[in-house]
Amino acid sequence: MEIKARTKNSILILDLSGRIDVDSANLVEAVGQCLRDGYKDIVCNFEEVDFVDYLGISAIAIAYREVVNSNGRMKFCNIPAQLKNIFSVTGLDRVIDMYGSEDLAVDALQEDTAIENIKKLQLRRRFKRLPIGIKAELRDKFAKNPDCLHVDILNLSAIGAFVYGCGKFKLGDMVIMKFKLAPRQEEIEIEGKIVWLPDKQIQLPLSPGMGVEFINISSGIQEKLIEFIERNVSRMSSED
């Protein structure tokens, strides 16, 4: 099987050709490399694929799982008639969205992104943000020692925070944040993702700072954050 990669509207298109069978481990390798390169939305174009067997289905399923496990999305397009039956028999067409054309698949991914952004905006509006100063530790998720021992959480919500005082991370980095909530000084440990960095040329007062979106946060910890924020927002309002 041959694989050619190109982009369309920031979405990666993999043009597949030939046979997808026992010798198709390169599909899994290619998808893994695309994910490492930062592409999360992938369309596989099957227009030039003339054969898929059950071992090929396994390779496709592994590649799809890699994308999903990396919080990405994969869609298929231009499925030849001779392949539709095996996709139906194996149930692959019930797991992966398949479209009659490349444009339809790309449009669907863009619509998914728009809907996801709307949901995130609605979610953010549900949770109040608290301007506050809390000391915290910050480290790379895959490291043992803290990268930044003394950072300040200047803005906190139940789904994220703005952290000031550490310039060691880049967009997309996964981090672990530790801090304590008054009055019991209960330690909170949360996994997060760096989703925003200030532009040093026009937002110098916010540098070195970063926006952290909380990931895989448990309902118990989120409830503690909501309770803490609600209590302090109410107190600030009464003081005003």
C-alpha positions, -999 to +999 in steps of 0.1 A: +000+000+000+012+035-008+003+065+013+006+102+003-002+130+027-014+165+020-035+191+038-068+208+030-081+236+052-057+226+079-070+190+078-046+162+069-057+140+039-041+106+035-044+093-001-043+055+001-037+032-029-032-005-035-039-033-011-046-030+027-036-063+040-010-081+062+018-058+048+000-026+058+017-017+091+028+015+074-007+028+078-004+026+115+031+041+114+020+069+091-010+079+113+012+078+144+037+102+127+009+125+117-003+127+153+032+134+165+034+162+140+003+178+155-024+167+131-055+156+150-081+157+122-074+131+095-093+120+064-084+087+047-091+088+010-098+052-002-105+061-039-074+042-051-076+012-027-086-019-046-085-046-018-089-048+019-088-081+039-095-089+075-058-082+085-061-049+067-093-041+087-072-048+119-046-022+107-073+003+100-089-003+134-055+002+152-048+034+133-083+047+142-078+038+178-045+057+179-063+088+166-091+086+192-067+079+220-048+111+210-081+131+212-082+133+174-108+125+147-107+104+117-131+101+088-131+081+055-141+091+020-145+077-015-151+041-005-151+019-036-181-003-040-161-035-036-149-024-001-183-013+013-193-049+020-163-058+041-166-025+060-203-034+067-196-071+077-169-061+101-189-032+116-163-006+106-189+016+090-207+018+123-176+031+141-160+054+116-179+081+097-177+075+059-185+100+032-190+099-005-165+127-012-134+143+002-152+177+005-180+162+026-155+146+050-136+178+054-168+198+059-179+173+085-146+177+105-149+215+103-185+213+115-174+190+144-147+216+153-172+245+153-197+225+175-169+216+199-158+252+202-194+263+209-198+236+236-165+247+252-177+283+252-210+273+267-191+253+293-169+282+302-199+304+307-214+279+331-185+282+355-175+314+372-139+326+371-122+338+403-094+363+403-071+352+430-035+345+440-027+309+448+008+295+449+012+263+428+037+238+415+038+230+378+056+201+361+056+183+328+031+154+330+059+129+319+086+142+343+091+134+380+104+168+393+085+201+392+096+224+363+083+255+382+081+253+420+066+287+426+040+299+402+008+320+408-027+310+398-041+345+390-075+333+376-092+300+385-123+283+373-136+247+376-123+239+340-090+259+338-067+286+352-043+313+342-009+307+357+019+333+359+056+329+366+067+300+343+079+302+308+091+266+303+061+252+284+047+255+249+012+251+234-001+216+237+022+205+265+005+183+291+012+194+327+004+184+363-005+213+386-005+211+424-020+237+448-039+240+480-073+254+487-081+275+518-092+272+545-084+235+550-052+237+528-064+206+510-039+197+482-054+195+447-035+178+419-049+183+384-038+173+349-039+201+324-030+212+289-014+244+278-040+261+255-029+297+255+003+317+257+005+355+256+021+374+228+051+390+243+050+419+219+015+430+227+007+413+261+040+417+279+024+421+313+009+387+311+043+370+303+055+346+314+020+332+318-002+306+303-037+294+301-042+258+313-073+238+305-080+210+330-080+175+315-096+143+329-106+162+360-127+141+384-162+152+394-150+152+431-122+177+425-143+198+402-170+201+429-144+212+454-132+239+429-168+251+423-175+252+460-142+272+466-149+296+438-185+302+447-176+309+483-149+334+474-170+351+447-198+355+471-175+370+497-159+394+472-194+405+462-205+412+498-173+432+504-181+453+474 
